[in-house]
């Protein structure tokens, strides 16, 4: 969309500097921009019709008194106006189609990029603001501001005709345009900083409230709502103050420009009358000159009126460009063989986003495919960080992490995700039906959904609901924590994944839920899935093939459950002296 004037003036970049998706959009938009510019040429030529009509009426019809001439001129003028209306409609449709293509091509990339940014920042920059930025750019592309930009290059045509009428009229037109241009520049300098400040404060306030809504129960129960509302209101007042100042300045400049435009159009009539009295121009040129001046000033006046939308669209496009430049969509990769679930970790170091020091330190580990491994360790030992690393959520900052011999980055995201099952500590089910949640919002395979629910021991509970598997979830509030955890377990095992990662899966489970977890582990063993589970329940650990002890992000012990238990029974196990039992 660079051809539409949406990049910053200071930008020196070429198409090659754009993120790939924006390069593709620029290529796809060139024909639309060229067509719109071509139609603008014809439209601006047709805008000469009113001036020529008035010129002929005053200088030819009134002087000769010829009614047939008036009728012919009127018919031709009406026909040309109809052509003008058709061309205007077509130009508008071209830009509507271009804006829809822009949204369709950019939306998926931006959607994935905001998730990538949220993951890279550990949720600190989780915001859907870029999706609103797409709307702002699209709305500008279909608004009057863009058409004003396309019409501005034709202003010299009207000024040139006024010079043909009389050089004084041309000078008056140039002076009027210069004054309006100065007002446009003034508007930019006077409001840009304030608008940026207002937008930044508004986004910060909204993002803050979005984060607070996730913890509404705690905030309300502990009486924090009034104080948080005061903080939100402070940010909003800051945003409103900046917006008020920007709007006040823009309104004043807009009023001045409109007043000047009306004044100049009236004064050009007076100048034309003076020149006509001196017989230097014809009477028709008086009216024609006023119409031409109005047409020359209209695009500039429209730019002043729509400057806020232009400025907003420009900032939105800049943010989208920066987002996609930092979190560009991954290029398609060659499909690798079906994942079996063999992990090889070679001296990996993991420092999650926001952490100042590594959490996982120099860890080497081999997990054969089909092995069930338990991870234990004290609080803050790095257990959750390790499982997120195995899922590919936290890339190692050093060392190598291989799955079936290939780095995780070599796998297509969709293929890797389909082969993984994950049950996090904090279970969040998404808006949709229970069947959709279990099927991971893909095509619902009823047989597979029921099989996963049976494996997780949640089938009977779901059947007891009024709408069964078609029950829609309302912010997770229709189910208890234990029920949500069992549904999430069904989601994790849906589709027979090659790797299943369970992070404290029995933290909210009752006796029946724990029994269901045992059955799920047995069923996963029969399917040959690699299972990695964070737990301290001895009942669960005894069923596993291997147990891994983490202390301070380092592997302290790794072996069969009885061997690790024996190591733990030794007095004061020390990381530097802990033995590693070979698999």
N, C-alpha and C positions, 0 to 999 in steps of 0.2 A: 504493500500500500504506500510505498515511498513516493510514488508518482502522485498521490493525493495530498501531499504536503503534510503528512502526519509525523515525519521525523523532525527532530530538533534542528534548528538552524545551524547549530554548532557542529552537527554531525558531519564528519568527513568520510564516513564509511561507504563502501560500495556494496553491491549485492552479495559479493563473496563474504563480507563481514557479517551478514545476517545469519541468524539460525536457519538451518535447512528448511524448516516448515514455513518460515517467512519468505525465504527465497522462492519456494513453490507457490505461495500465495501471490508474490509479486509477479511471477511469470503468468499465473492464471488471470491476474487482474489487468495485465497490460492491454489486452484487447478491449476490455470494458472501459478502461480509462481513455483509450484512443477513441472508441466509439462515442463516449460521452463528450469528449473534447470536440469531435467532429460535429456532433449535434449542436454543441454550444456555438460553434461557428455559424451554422445556419440560423440558429435562434437569434443570435445577435445581429445577423444581417436582416432578419425579418423584423427586428426591433426598430429598424429604420423606417418601416412602413408608416407608423403614425406621423412622423415628421414629414415624410414625402407626401402623404395624403393632405396634411394641413397646408403644406407649401403649394400644392396644386390647387386646392380649394381657394385659397386666398389670392394666388397670383394668376390662376387661369379661369376658374369658374366664376368668381365674383367680378372679375374684370370683363368677362365676355357674356355673363348671364346665361350660359349654356347649361340647361338642365340635363340633356343627354350625357354631357361630359361628366356631370356630377354623379349621375346614376352609374355610369361605367366605372368611374374611380371608386365609388362606394362598393360596388359588387366585387371588384378586384381586391379591395382592401379587406372586405369580410372574408373572402376566400383565403387570402394570405394569413389572416388571423386564425382561421380554422386549421391551416397547415401548421401555424405556430403552436396551437394547442396540441395537435397530434405529436409534433416533434418533442414538445415539452413532456408529454406523457411517456413517450418512448424513452427519453433520456432518464426520466425518473425510474422507469422499470429496469433499465440497464443497471443503474446503481443499486436498486433493491436486490436484483439477482446477484450482483457483485458482493453486496454486503452479506447476503445469505451464504454465498460460497465462502466468504471470509470466515464466517462463524462456523460453518460446517468443517472446514479444513483446520481451523485453529483450535476449536473447542476440545477435541480429544487430546491434542498435545498439551494444552494448558491444564486440562483436568489431570493428566498424568504428572505434569510438572509440579503442581501444587502438592500432590501426594509425595513426590520425591523430595520436595523442599521440607515438608513436614517430617519425613523420615530423617533427612540429613540434619535437621535442627532439633531432633528429639521432641517434636511437637511444639517448640517455642514459636515457630512461624507457621502454625497451622491456620490458614485463612483461605476463604473462598473468594477473596477480593478480586483476584485476576479474572474470575468468571464475570464479575461485574464490569471489569475493564473491557472485556470483549463487547459487552452490550454498549458501552459508551462509544467505542470506535464505530460500531455498526450504526448506531443512531446518528452519529455525525455524518457518515457516508451517505445516509438517506435524507439528511436535513438540508436546510437552505444555505448553511455555511459552506458546504462543499461546492454547491452550484455558484455561490458568489465567487469562490476561488477560480472556478472555471470561466466565469464571466469577466473577471478583472483584466485578463490580457486583451480584451476587445475594447477597453476604454479608449485607447488611442484612436480607434476608428471614429468614434463620435467626436472626439476633440479635433481630429483632422478635418471633419466635415464643417465644424464650427469655424475653423480657420479659413475654409473655402468661402463661408458666408462673409466673414470679415475678420481681420486679424485681431481686432479688439475683442471680439466675441471668443476667439480662440484663447487669447491671453486670460480673459475672465474665467474660462473653463479650467485652464491649467492652474490658475491661482486657487480656485475652489477645490480642485483635486489635491493640491499640495496641502491646503489647510486640513482637509479631511484625513489625509495620510498622516499628518502630524498628530491629529487627534487619535488615530488608530495606534500609533506608536506610544502615545501618552497612555492610552488605555492598557497596552501591554505592560509598560513599565510600572504603572500605578497599581495594577491588580495581580500580576503574576505571583509575586512573593506571598501575598495575602491568601490567594487561592490555594497555593501549595501548602501553606501553613494550616489552613482550614481543613483541607482534604486529609492531611497527615493526622491532625488531632481527631477528626471524625473517625478515621479508620482505626486509630488506636483505641478510642472509646468503644467502638463496636466490637473490636476483637477482644477487649478486656471483658465485656459483658458476655460474649460467647463462651469464654473460658469459665466465667462465673456460673453460667447456666448449667454447666456439667456437674456442678457441686451445689445445686440449689438446696438440697435437703440439709446439708451441713451448714450452709450459710444462714438459712432460715432458723434452724434449730438452735444455733449458737448466737443469734442476735446480731449477725454481721451485716445484714441487709441495709440498714440505714447508713452505715459508714461506707459500704461499697457503693451505695447509690450516690452518696456525697462525692466520692472520688469520680464516679462516672459523670456526674453533673458538672464537676469542675472541668473535665476534659471537654464536655459538650459546650460549656460556656466559652471555653477557649476557642473551639471551632466556630461557634456562632459569632463571637466577636470579630474574628478574622473575616468570616463570611460577610458580616454586616459592613465592615469597613470596605471590603472589596466591592460589594454590591453598591454601596453608597458612591464610591468613586466611579464605578462603571456607569451607574445611573446618571451621575452628573455629566460625565463625558458624553454619554449617549444623548442626553438632553441638549447639550451644546451642539453636537453634530447635527441633530435633527433641526434645531433652530437655525443653524448656519445653512443647512441645505435648503430649507424653505426660503430663507432670506436671499440666498444666492440665486435661486430660481426666479424669485420675484425681481431681483435687481437686474437679471439678464433680460427680463422683459422691458425694464426701463431703459437699459442700454440699447436694446434692439429698437425701441421706439425712437430714441434719440438719433440712432443711425438712419432709421427710416425717414425721419423728418429731414435729415440732411441728404436724403435720397442716395445713401451709400449702400443700402440693402432694400430688398422688397418687403412689403408688409408680411408676406407669408413667412419670411425668414425670422420674423420676431417670434411667432409661435413655435416654428420648427426648431429654432435655437433653444428655446426654453425646454422643449421636449427632449432634445438631444442632451442638454446639460443634466436634466433629471436622470436620463438613462446612464450617463457617464458616472454620476455620483451614486447611483443605486447599489452597485456591487460593493463599493467601499463602505457605504452606510450599513449594508447588510453584514459586512464583516465586523463592524463595530458592535452591532446588535448581537451577533452570534459568537463574539470573541470568547465568551466563557465556555461555550460548548467546544470550540476549536481548541482552546487551551486544555480543557479536560480530556478531550480525545487525544491530544498530543502527549499528555502525561501518561494516559492509560496505555498508549502504544509503546511509550518508552519503558514502562514497567513490564509490559508483556515481552518486549524484546530482551530486557535484562533477565527476566525469569527463564525464558527459553534458551538464552545464551548460556545460563548457568546450569539449568536442568534440561538439557536437550533430550528429546526422545531417543532411546537406544536404537541403533540401526538393527535391522533384521539380521539374525544370524542363522547359519545352517543348523537344521534340526539335528540334535545328537540322539544316540540310541536311548531307548526307554531307561529311565533312572532305576537303578537297583537299590541304592541306599548305602554305598560304602563310602565312609568318610576317612580322609587322611589329613591331619592337621600337622603342619611342620613349623614349629617355633612361631606361632602366631602371636601377635600383639594387637589388642583391640582397645581403642580409645573412642568411646561413643561421643556423639555431638554434645557439646556443653561440658564434657569432662576435661579437667585440667591435667590428669595423669592417666596412664593406661589402667584399665580394669582387668583385662586378661594379659598375662605377662609370660611370654616365651613358652607357650603351651604346645606340646607335641602329643598327638593322640591318633590311634587307629581304631576305627569302629567298623568291623566287617558288616557287609550287608546282612540284614535279617537279625542283627543283634539287638537285644533290649538292654539299654544302659540307664542306670539311675545316677543322678547327680546330687550329691549332698555337700554340705559345708555350712559354716556359720553364716550369720547375716552379713550382707555386703561382701560376700566372698567372690561374687561375679557369676553366680549360677544363671540368673536371667540374662545377663549379658552374653554368656556363652551360648545359650540356646538360641538367642536372637542372631548371633553370629552364624550358627549352623543353618539357620533359615535364610541367611543372605541379607538380613535386615541391617546388620552392622558389618561393613566390610573391614577386614583386618588392615591395620596400618602398617604391619610388617609380617613377614612370613607368608605361607601359602596354605590356602584352604581348598581342598579338592573333594569333589563328589564324583564317585566313579571315575577318578583319574583326571577329571576336568575341573578347572577353576569355575566357581559358581557364576562368574560374570560371563562365561561362555554359553550359558543356557538362556534360552528365551524366557522372559519373565513369566509368560502364561504357562509354558511347559513346566517350569520349575514350581510355580504355584500349584498347578494341578497335581504334581507329584508329592506335595507337602500337605500335611495336616497339622494344625497348630491350635492348641488350647492355652491361651494366656492366663495369667493370674487374674486380671481384671476382665471379666467377660462382658462383652458388649454385643448384643444382638441388634441387627439393623432393622429399620422400618420395612415391613413386608410380612408375608405369611411365614408360618413355621416351616412349611415345605421349602419355600424359597431360601430361608436362612440355612437349612440343612444342606440344600443343594448348591449353596454358595452363589445363589442368584444366577445360576446357569439354567439350562433347560432342565426342568424338573423331571427326573426319572423316578416315577412312583415306587417301583420295586427297589431301587437303590436307596431311596429316602427311607422307606420302611425298614430295610435291612440295617441301615446305619442307626436308626432310632432303636431298633431291637438290640443292637450291639451295645448301645449306650444306656439301655434300660429305661428309655423314656417313652417308648411306644404306648404303653398303657396310659400313662399320664396324658399324652397328647389326645388319645381317643376319648378321654374323659372330658375334654373341652367341648363346648357347644358346637364349634365349627371344626374340630379336629385339626388336621394338618393345614386347613385353610384359615386357621385363626391368625388374625393380623396382630402384630405386636405394636404396642403403643409405648415407645420409649422404655421398653423392658419392664414396665411397671405391672404388667399382667402376670408376671411369674416371679417366684422366689429366687433367691440367689442360687440355691441348690438346683432348682429346675433349669435355670439359665445355664448353669455349668454343665448339666447333662445334655441339654440341647446343643451346646457348643462342642461337647465331646462327640455327639453324633455328626456335627458339621466337620469336625477334624478327621473322622474316619470315613466320611462319605467318599465314594469313588475308589476305595481301596488304594490309598496313597502309598508310595514306596517308603516315605519317611513320615513318622508321626512324632511331633514334639509336644509334650504335656508339661506345663509349668504349674506345679502345685495343683494337680487336677482334683484332689480330694479335699481341698481346703474348706469347701462349703457342702460336702456330701455327707448325708446320713449313712446309716448302716446299709440301707438298700442301695444307695448310690455307690458306696464303696464296693459292694458286691458286684454291681454292674461294671465298675471299673476293672475289677479282677477278670470278669468275663471278657471285657473288651481287650485286655492285654493278651488273654489266651487266644482270642480270635485273631488278633493281629499277628501273633506268633505263627498261626496256621497259614496266614497269607504271605508270610515271609517279609513283612514290613520291618524296617529299622525303627525302633522306638527309643526315644530319648525322653526321660521323665525326671523332673525335679520333684523330689519328695523326701520326707524323713520318716514315713510310715514303714516300720520294719516289716509289716505284713506285705507291703508292696515290694520292698527291696528284696525280700527272699525269693520272689518269683523271677527276678531279672537275671540276665546272663552276666552282666558286669556292673560294678558300682565305681563311680569316679568321685573322689574327694577333692574339693577345691578349698584352698585356704589362701586368702589374700590374692586371688586371681591366678594362683599357681597350682599345678597339678601336684597334689600331695600323695595320692594313692589311687591306683587303678587296677582292679582285678575282680575276681569272683566275690560275691557277697560275703561268704564266710572268711575269705582272705582279708578283705577290707575291714570286716568286723574284728578280726584278730589284730590287725594293725592299729585300729582305734582303741583296742583294749590296753595297748602299751601306754605307759605313763607319759604324759606331756608330749604328744607327737609334734615333731618339729618339721616345718616345710623343707628346710635344707637337708634334713636327714631322713625324711620319709622315704620308704621304699616304694618302688613302682613295680607292681606285679605284672608280668607279661601276660598277654591274653593267650 
